[in-house]
Amino acid sequence: VIATYKQIVGNGIRLEFSGRAGRNWYGGTKLGVGGLIRAYGDAASGALDAAGEVKRTRRTLVRVSFDYGDTSPALHAIGQFDIEQQAPIYDERTHLTLAIRNAHVDDFRAAFVDALGGRGELRTAGDS
């Protein structure tokens, strides 16, 4: 475990979302303690090199609703942010579910309310 940890830290990997799976092997007298530690370290290094990196951004789901006449200002507000949009729902109003970076939710809320003059609705998962 220590050899694996040293490889992870040595490669600059953040540990908050890292995991390890492995199997302990009996090294016998030929490998010895030092050889076993080096073998674990080499195996961890090879696995880390092959694994690559995945970056993820934490996002909050925000649901907005607005009248068709407010489509242009609503889309303008949405376009100012890094937002992933899910499929829209159209009935008497437009309803969008947006995935917004956590750090930008308050700024988006202010921009959306300002752009629509308070006419639209905006709800996050924590809103009742």
C-alpha positions in Angstrom: 0.0 0.0 0.0 2.8 2.4 0.9 4.6 1.8 -2.5 1.3 2.4 -4.3 0.7 5.6 -2.3 4.2 6.9 -3.1 3.6 6.4 -6.8 0.3 8.2 -6.7 1.7 11.2 -4.8 4.9 11.2 -6.9 2.7 11.4 -10.1 0.9 14.5 -8.7 -2.5 12.8 -8.5 -5.1 14.3 -6.2 -6.3 11.6 -3.8 -9.8 12.8 -3.2 -11.3 10.6 -6.0 -8.5 8.1 -6.5 -8.9 4.4 -5.8 -6.7 1.4 -5.6 -7.4 -2.3 -6.2 -4.7 -4.8 -5.9 -3.7 -8.2 -4.6 -0.9 -9.0 -2.2 1.6 -11.7 -3.3 4.0 -13.7 -1.2 7.4 -12.6 -2.3 9.4 -15.6 -1.1 13.0 -15.4 -0.2 14.3 -14.6 -3.7 12.3 -11.3 -4.0 12.8 -10.2 -0.4 11.2 -7.2 1.3 13.0 -4.6 -0.9 12.2 -6.4 -4.1 8.5 -6.8 -3.1 8.2 -3.1 -2.4 9.9 -2.3 -5.7 7.5 -4.7 -7.5 4.5 -3.0 -5.9 5.8 0.4 -6.8 6.6 -0.6 -10.4 3.1 -2.2 -10.8 1.5 1.0 -9.4 3.6 3.2 -11.7 2.6 1.1 -14.8 -1.1 1.2 -13.8 -1.0 5.0 -13.4 0.7 5.5 -16.7 -1.9 3.4 -18.5 -4.9 4.8 -16.6 -4.9 8.3 -18.1 -6.8 11.2 -16.5 -10.4 12.1 -16.4 -11.4 15.6 -15.4 -14.9 16.2 -14.1 -16.7 19.5 -13.2 -19.2 19.5 -10.3 -22.4 21.0 -11.5 -25.8 21.9 -10.1 -29.0 21.1 -11.9 -31.1 24.3 -12.4 -34.6 24.3 -13.9 -35.7 27.5 -15.6 -39.1 28.4 -17.1 -40.0 31.4 -19.2 -42.5 32.7 -21.7 -41.8 32.3 -25.4 -41.5 36.1 -25.7 -38.5 35.9 -23.3 -36.6 33.3 -25.3 -34.0 35.7 -26.6 -33.0 37.3 -23.3 -33.1 33.9 -21.6 -30.8 32.3 -24.1 -28.5 35.3 -24.0 -28.1 34.8 -20.2 -27.5 31.1 -20.6 -24.9 31.7 -23.3 -22.8 33.7 -20.9 -22.0 30.6 -18.8 -20.5 27.2 -19.3 -23.8 25.3 -19.2 -24.8 21.8 -20.3 -28.4 21.8 -21.4 -30.7 18.8 -21.4 -33.7 18.4 -23.7 -36.1 21.3 -23.5 -39.8 20.9 -22.7 -42.3 23.1 -24.5 -45.8 23.6 -23.4 -47.4 27.0 -22.6 -43.9 28.0 -21.5 -40.3 26.9 -22.2 -38.8 24.7 -19.5 -35.0 24.0 -19.6 -32.9 21.9 -17.3 -29.4 23.2 -17.1 -26.2 21.8 -15.5 -24.2 24.8 -14.2 -20.8 24.8 -12.6 -21.4 25.0 -8.8 -19.3 28.1 -8.6 -21.4 29.9 -11.2 -24.9 29.2 -9.9 -25.4 32.5 -8.0 -24.0 34.5 -10.9 -26.3 32.7 -13.3 -29.3 33.3 -11.1 -28.5 37.0 -11.0 -28.0 37.2 -14.8 -31.2 35.3 -15.6 -33.4 37.3 -13.3 -31.8 40.6 -14.6 -32.2 39.5 -18.3 -35.9 38.6 -17.9 -36.8 41.4 -15.5 -37.9 38.9 -12.9 -40.4 37.3 -15.3 -38.8 33.8 -15.4 -38.7 31.1 -12.9 -35.5 29.5 -11.7 -35.2 26.6 -9.3 -32.3 24.5 -8.1 -32.5 21.1 -6.3 -32.4 22.9 -2.9 -35.3 25.2 -3.7 -38.8 24.2 -2.5 
